[in-house]
Amino acid sequence: MFESLRYSQLSLRIGLAFVFLWFGVDAFIQPEYWVHGWMPEFVQRMVVGIGMGTENAMFLLGMFEVIVAVSIATGFFMRYFAAAAAALVAGIIVVHGFNEVVIRDVGIVAGLVALVLWPERRYFA
């Protein structure tokens, strides 16, 4: 049974790490696309209001996503970063509302919550 749990978690971690790595790196490569295509106007105004450029905000988000990917892939502080990433993605869902693009994020949140709630390893039966 525990082998099945281990491989299930590993496949979930690899998939989620790939998603966060992809989007994190892409935020570095084309921040203007993400700002103009996906960052709502009121979020842009908030970011500018605190004295940060919108592209810098995307760089910070990209850094966070890469750190989440590394954490989930390695298991290092995985529960904490999975919880933080679930909160981020849930916030994105709230900001954008349910639509054909964002609805898949519900599955990502569910996978992250599963990692947070995953049972600890047991070395003895």
C-alpha positions as CSV (number, residue, x, y, z in Angstrom):
1,M,0.0,0.0,0.0
2,F,2.7,2.5,0.9
3,E,4.5,2.0,-2.4
4,S,1.3,3.0,-4.2
5,L,1.0,6.1,-2.0
6,R,4.7,7.0,-2.8
7,Y,4.3,6.6,-6.5
8,S,1.0,8.4,-6.5
9,Q,2.5,11.3,-4.7
10,L,5.6,11.3,-6.9
11,S,3.6,11.5,-10.1
12,L,1.4,14.3,-8.7
13,R,4.6,16.2,-7.6
14,I,6.3,15.8,-10.9
15,G,3.2,17.1,-12.8
16,L,2.6,20.1,-10.5
17,A,6.3,20.9,-10.4
18,F,6.4,21.0,-14.2
19,V,3.3,23.3,-14.4
20,F,4.8,25.8,-11.9
21,L,8.3,25.6,-13.5
22,W,6.8,26.2,-16.9
23,F,4.8,29.3,-15.9
24,G,7.6,30.6,-13.6
25,V,10.2,30.5,-16.4
26,D,7.7,32.0,-18.9
27,A,7.0,34.9,-16.6
28,F,10.8,35.7,-16.8
29,I,10.9,35.3,-20.6
30,Q,7.8,37.3,-21.5
31,P,6.6,39.3,-18.5
32,E,4.9,41.9,-20.8
33,Y,2.6,39.1,-22.2
34,W,1.5,38.1,-18.7
35,V,1.0,41.7,-17.6
36,H,-1.0,42.8,-20.6
37,G,-2.8,39.5,-21.2
38,W,-3.6,38.2,-17.8
39,M,-3.0,40.7,-15.0
40,P,-6.3,42.5,-14.4
41,E,-6.2,46.3,-14.6
42,F,-7.1,46.8,-10.9
43,V,-4.1,44.5,-9.9
44,Q,-1.8,46.6,-12.2
45,R,-3.0,49.7,-10.4
46,M,-2.4,48.2,-7.0
47,V,1.1,47.1,-8.0
48,V,1.9,50.6,-9.4
49,G,0.3,52.1,-6.3
50,I,2.9,50.4,-4.0
51,G,5.7,51.7,-6.2
52,M,6.5,48.5,-8.1
53,G,6.5,48.1,-11.8
54,T,4.1,45.6,-13.3
55,E,6.9,43.6,-15.0
56,N,8.8,43.5,-11.7
57,A,5.7,42.0,-10.1
58,M,5.7,39.4,-12.8
59,F,9.4,38.6,-12.1
60,L,8.5,38.2,-8.4
61,L,5.6,35.9,-9.3
62,G,7.9,34.0,-11.6
63,M,10.5,33.6,-8.9
64,F,7.8,32.3,-6.5
65,E,6.5,29.8,-9.0
66,V,10.0,28.5,-9.7
67,I,10.6,28.1,-6.0
68,V,7.3,26.3,-5.6
69,A,8.3,24.0,-8.5
70,V,11.7,23.2,-6.8
71,S,10.1,22.6,-3.4
72,I,7.4,20.3,-4.8
73,A,9.9,18.4,-6.9
74,T,12.4,17.9,-4.1
75,G,9.9,17.6,-1.2
76,F,11.8,20.3,0.7
77,F,9.3,22.4,2.6
78,M,6.7,21.0,0.2
79,R,3.7,21.3,2.4
80,Y,4.3,25.0,3.1
81,F,5.0,25.9,-0.5
82,A,2.0,23.8,-1.7
83,A,-0.2,25.6,0.7
84,A,1.1,29.0,-0.4
85,A,0.7,28.0,-4.1
86,A,-2.8,26.8,-3.5
87,A,-3.7,30.2,-1.9
88,L,-2.1,32.0,-4.9
89,V,-4.0,29.9,-7.5
90,A,-7.2,30.2,-5.5
91,G,-6.7,34.0,-5.5
92,I,-6.2,33.9,-9.3
93,I,-9.5,32.0,-9.6
94,V,-11.3,34.6,-7.5
95,V,-9.8,37.5,-9.4
96,H,-10.5,36.1,-12.8
97,G,-13.7,34.3,-12.0
98,F,-14.8,30.9,-13.4
99,N,-14.2,30.7,-17.1
100,E,-13.0,28.2,-19.7
101,V,-9.3,29.0,-19.0
102,V,-9.3,29.4,-15.2
103,I,-11.5,26.4,-14.4
104,R,-8.6,24.1,-14.9
105,D,-6.9,25.9,-11.9
106,V,-9.5,24.2,-9.7
107,G,-7.7,20.9,-10.4
108,I,-4.3,22.4,-9.7
109,V,-5.6,23.7,-6.3
110,A,-7.0,20.2,-5.6
111,G,-3.6,18.7,-6.3
112,L,-1.8,21.2,-4.2
113,V,-4.2,20.6,-1.3
114,A,-3.7,16.8,-1.7
115,L,0.0,17.4,-1.2
116,V,-0.6,19.4,1.9
117,L,-2.9,16.7,3.4
118,W,-0.8,13.7,2.2
119,P,-0.1,11.3,5.0
120,E,3.4,11.3,6.5
121,R,5.7,8.4,5.7
122,R,5.4,5.5,8.1
123,Y,8.4,3.4,8.5
124,F,6.7,0.8,10.6
125,A,3.3,-0.8,10.0
